[in-house]
Amino acid sequence: MTKLTFHGGARSVTGANYLIETGETKILVDCGLAKGTRHAEKENYKPFPYNVSEIDAVLVTHAHIDHTGRLPKLIRDGFQGKIFMTPPTQDLAEVMLFDAYEIMAEEAKREGRDVLYSKEDIAKTSEFIRAIPYGEIQKFAKGVEFRFRDAGHILGSAIIEAWAEGKKIVFSGDLGNPPVPLLRPTESIEEADYVVIESTYGDRQHEDRDERKNILEDAIEDVCTKGGVLMIPTFALERTQELLYELNSLVENHRVPEVPIFIDSPLAIAATNIYKKYPRYYNANASYLIASGDQIFQFPHLKFTKSVEESKAINDVPAPKIIIAGSGMSTGGRILHHERRYLSDAHSLLLIIGYQVAGTLGRRILDGAKEVKIFGETVSVRCEVKAIGGYSAHADQETLYHWLEIIKNGGNLKKVFAVQGEEGPALAFVQLVRDHLGVEAEAPRVGDSVEL
């Protein structure tokens, strides 16, 4: 008997954590932080709902903190198995975990509670990691094998094909939003018995790439005309690097005015340096540009501000200017300082380029809040607010559907589980799968178990 239990990421975008149990092994897929509301973040402090010492392995789809953020807690609580991920994920996860620790430590101090884990726990986590390339089948235990395939979401992101007791279970992880400027497209999976698929955008479509780039160009031109500040809250992984890729194109082709551009995120800077290490993971076009000598992460008027002093000095640079800073949902990081300063400026523009989880500051602003609290201070929102769905690194409904359709055409698909989406998008995608693919599908709740 093979059992699958959903311990996180069920009817929620964050906190991915799934347990596969066979007669002889227990394997986790992802071990992420729940983020967004205070209730979600309290979930991170609860004991794991399984015996940590009995877990044989963790398979990690990618480095985002909602898929890796509780790995150090797992180690602290007694995990003694192995953690498998791709080489870029290993590099990115380290910087992501230390960055997350600094944010959690600040929050814990402010709220008078303990930090979830220590820096020593993070350092110890690396001892358990085994880096596995795409495409190689790993025999883990009797009757249990797995393989990573390219998800095209962020550098090193993986789809997991797992074989257990004669059944094939596929975990999509987070699927990319093709065509991606830097990375190779999401790999197709030919067949599976069961699929656990993300549904972040299970109910909507993104703009196409050309429209996305045009919106970015228009936003820069508008801000320059008004003499304001373009603020872009961004996720350090993939979104920042994609923005740099497209800003480089706009600047090199003289499609936007010359304006100072600041990458104000130590994490994004560290992540970009890791991206530079792995050009073999890029798509053909990006590889061609690099081979031609194009420095896609460096161009005129771009400045990386790593130190606090450099970040503060951005205030002294007269507008117009562009500030790209974390965090992507305005839940922490340096973007908050810039939003506190410029949200009330009618000449400025806040450009939201990624999914905003319910309960986050970014979501409240996107939903039309006229006032928000930042560092305990009430800030009026007078600037223009725009969103570009096409910059999401997540697949939209159509892309998810067609990726799943290929698996369905393989002939063995028995059931689909929609996860990593809020209840509305997850249920919408479930209905689409039932109606148009004729496959049994459900959006499980946290704690649900199924026998496969």
Phi, psi and omega in degrees: 000133175248129181241138178241126180236138183260100183263001178183168180068019180254121188052034178206144181287329189250176175077029183306129181192106185233142183241124173256126178239128171246186179297334187239344186226156173229119184233131174267144166249113181066156179207074192260165174281140167276130184226159178126267181273164176299323179300315180299319184287334174294330180301330183295335183273348181289150175300149175299141184277024177212162179284107185301323183291344179269354181282125183277328184200158170236129174257123186252126182284320179192178194274352180304144190293337177282003174239345183234348197295343178254009176302315179297327176294322178299316178296313181301325184274002171117011177296136181231011182273209179241150178244119182255136177200169178283161180304313178297324178297322178300314180295314183290322182299323181299311181290326178295317182292319178293323177295316179298323179300316181299319179293316180296322180295319177297315180296317181296319179295318181295325186258004175068040178227168181287155173283150185299323178201175185255169174298328179295324177296322178295313180299321180293329181303322183299335180292338184265353187276137173237121182274127184235128179286165174299146165090347183266122177287128180253120175276112186266312180210178180303118178078007182233121177223161175208163178210141174267137173235156186287119181272344178066022184268300171223173180306124177083359183294146188227143161272142178251123169260118181239136176245125181219120176051044176083002180246145177252123180242128179248129174251118184291338195060214173260124181271147182286168182249084188285157354280133181273134183304324186256315193266165175290156181292159177303132178286145175276146174251132191278329180196159177193157173275321181222143179230128172255109191239139177294155181217031182308314178247044182290356182234014184206166180247149174271160168295159176283170187297320181296318179297320179301312182293325178294322178296319177298314179300315180297320180297318179295315180296320180297315181295320179295321179296319183278344182075034182251199182239130174265113178259130178233100173291127187222151174280139188295330181261130173073305182299314179298315183292323176294319178299315179299318179301314184281326175296321176303316179295316181295319181290312183297329181263012175055038180270349178227154177297156176289123185210144178296135179237124182246128168263100188255068183202108177304324179294316179297323178295314178297318180295320179297322177295325176292319176303322180296336181286340192236053179296341180291347178270357183280163175282176187297320183293314179296320178297322179295316180299318180294317179297333179277000178093007180282122177274090189288347178252017179206125180206169185303141175074007176266131179227130175267122183252099186273316185276162177298321181297318178295322179297314179297327182293343177301326180301332184277350180276122182294149174289156003282151178201162180241130179238117177251117186211155176270160010263164187293338178250014180058037179264356181177188176080186189284340181301330182298321180295321180287322178294321178299327183277324192243351179301329183276000181269113183294344179275348186263172185217133174256119182251113182264124189239006180220170181296137180248111182294143177305135179097346180276160178299319179301320179293320180297318179294316180298325180281000172103017178301135179270340177220143176223160176258127176229121184053038178079001182254136177281124183239127176284142177258096180250345181288163175286144179238124177233155176230141175239104179293332184295344177275356177297143175275002179264144173296148175269183186303313183298317181293317177301315183299313183291326176296318180288326181300323178298318178295316179302319181293345176290342169099350186250355191295121183259322184202148180239137177242117180269120183230182175051042175211150173296165189304317182299303178299321181297314181291325177296319180289322176303315181295321178299316181296316179297315187286320190253337176256346179065033182245142175297135183211151176207160173251096186294160174259161179300130180097347179293141176235146176225144173267127184262000000 
